[in-house]
Amino acid sequence: MTKEILNETDWNKKIQIKKGDFMYEITAKYKGLVPMMHDRFFNPEELNISKKKSKSTWKVELDYQCYKDKKGVYIPADNIRMMLIGNKFRKGACYIIGSYIEKKKGTEYINFAKGCIWVMGTKDPLKVYIEPARKTFDKYDERTFINPLGSRSIKRRPLINLPWSVEFIVQVTEDTFDQTKIREFFDVAGLRCGLGAYGPTFGRCVIDKWELKK
């Protein structure tokens, strides 16, 4: 059996959602309140350095930890959606609202977000570019942690300084909840989850634009 291999352009065309495939669409923008941290996972084979690490290897690794391409620095569109859903390490906005603010609705809200809320970039469906545009990260965060051997190691991660904002499209495929509830999900996500890594210490943001497409 031959497997279909898609390049980025083909994949972007394949995932485009046409009007009629969703109930309503919103154009939204987050405005950053604090710096955003990136921590992109990369394959060590991407690094153009020798296998033996030197004292300056971390500088090369730091560059690969930042989400960027020829157009500039971006955040994956699905990272915004995952602020609603969360994971076992960080609760998402749907769980926070459904279990902490309200009661016994966390699972319902999470399942709705998983199946009915989709986030896309305005220039590229998979990427949401950071404004003002920049070619790379602004500075980096450095902190120590206790490693499995019991000694301390240093972790460095790229930061996007203020001011920053991201504009994106939200498509909702069912009308179980109206756009007011969806707005609540994104409000809580920005303030209590944060965009990027190590939130909400980093990446806290507020909705600066919320336009329901007629």
N, C-alpha and C positions, 0 to 999 in steps of 0.2 A: 504494500500500500504506500502511495506517495503522499508525504505530508506537505500541507500548504505552508509556505514560509512567506510572511508578509514583511515588507520593509515599513518604515514609519509612515510614509505617505499613503501607502495602500491601507494600512491599519486605521489611519485617521479617517479615510473615506468609508471604511467598513463600519466604524462605530458611530457615524453621524446618525442622529435620531431625527426623523422627519416629523413635521407638524402633523398631529393626529395620533402619533405614537405616545404622546404624553397629554395630561389633562391641563396643565398650565406651566408657564415658564417665567422665571424671575431673573433679572439682571441684578447682581449684588456686588458690593465692594466692602472689603475689610480694610480698616485703617489701623495700623499698628500703634500700640501704646508703649511697648517695650521692644528691645531688639529681638529678632527671630534667629533661632539656632538651626543650622542644618547638620544632618548626620547621615548622609547618603551612604548606603552599603555599596562597596565596590569590590570587584574581584582583584586580588593582589596581582594577578597577571596583567592587569591594565597598567600597572606602574612601570615606567621606563627606567627602572633602577636595578642594581644588582640584588641578588637574593640576600646577601649579607647586609643587614641594616646598619646605617651609620647614624651619627648624632643629628644629621640634617634630614634624615628620611621622613620625619614627621611633617616637614614642610611640604614635601611632595604629596604625602597622604592627605594632608589638610585640603589641598586643592581638589582632590578627587572626592572629598566628602561634601563638597558644595554642588547643588543641583544647578547646572549651567550648560548652555550650548552656544552656538554661534550667535543666537539672537540675544542672549543675556542670561541673567539669573532667574530661575523659576522655582516653583513648588509643584510637585505632581498634583493634578486635579483631584485624584483619589485621596490624597492626604487631607484635603478639606472635608471630604465626605466622611473620612474615618474619624474626624473630630466628633461627629454625631454618634457613630457606632461604638468607638472605643475598642479596647482589647483587655486582656487579663492584667496588664500592667497599668493601664490608665483608663478610668471610666469615661465613657463618652457622654455627650450632652443629653442624649435620649434616655440613658439610664439615670443620670443626675436628676432630670426633670421628672421622670416616671417613678422613681423610687425614693428620692430625697425630698423634692419639692411637692410632688403629688404622691399617691400611694398605689402600689400594685399595677402600675402601667409601664414599668421599665421594659419588660420583654416585648410588649405590644409596640412601643415606640421604636425599639431597636429593630424589630422585624420589619416595620414599615420603612425605616430608613434603608435597611439592607435591600429591600426589593422595589422601593418606589421613589427614592430620592437619588438623583444623579447630578454630579457636578462636572462641568466642562469648562475649558478655557475659552476665551474670546478669540484668540489667534490660533490656538492649537487645542483640539479636544482633550488631549492628555496633559497639557502643561498650562499653568497659570503664571504668567510672567510678572515679576515684581517691578513696581513703579516707585520712585523714579528708576528708570532702567540703569543697570550697571553690569559690567562684564564679569565681575567676580565678587567674592565676599569682601566685607569692609574691614573686619578685624576678627580675632578669634578668642574663645573662652578657654581658659586653662584651669584645671582643677585636679586634685589628687584623689585616689580611691584605694581601698585595700584590696589587693588582688588575691586569688586563691592560695597563694603561698604565704599570705599573711604580711607581706611587705607592701609598700606603697608604690603605685604606678601613676603616671601622668596621662590624663586624657585631654586632648585639644580638639575643639570643634569650631567650624566657621560661624561667624555671626553676620547678620544683616542689620545694620544700624538704622535708627530712625532718621528721617521719615521713610516709611515703606507702606505700600498698600497693594492689594491684589483685587482685581475685578474678574468676576466669573459668572457663569450661567448655571442656574439651578433648574432642573427639569423634574417635575413631579408627575408620576404616571398613574396615580389614583387620587380621587378626590375625597378619600376618607377624612383627611384633615385639610382645612383651608390654608391659605398662605399665611394667615396670622400665626397659626401653630408652627408652621415651618420656620417662620421668622424667629419664633421663640427658641427653637432648636439651635439656630445659628447664633442668636444672641448669647445664649449660655455657652455654646461651644467656644466662642471667641474669648469670653471672660474667664471661664473656669477650666477650659481644656488647653487653649493656646495652639497656634499653628506652628508646625515644625517640631523639632526635638526638644525634650526637657521642659515641656509645658506643664503648668501655666507659669513657671518661673520665667520662661522665655515665650515669645509668640503671642502674648495676650493682645487682643484687638477688639474693635467695636465695628458694628455695621455702619458704614458711612453712606451707603446707597442701597435702596431696595425698591426695585421697580417691577411691578407685575406687568407682563406683556399682555396687552389686550388682543 
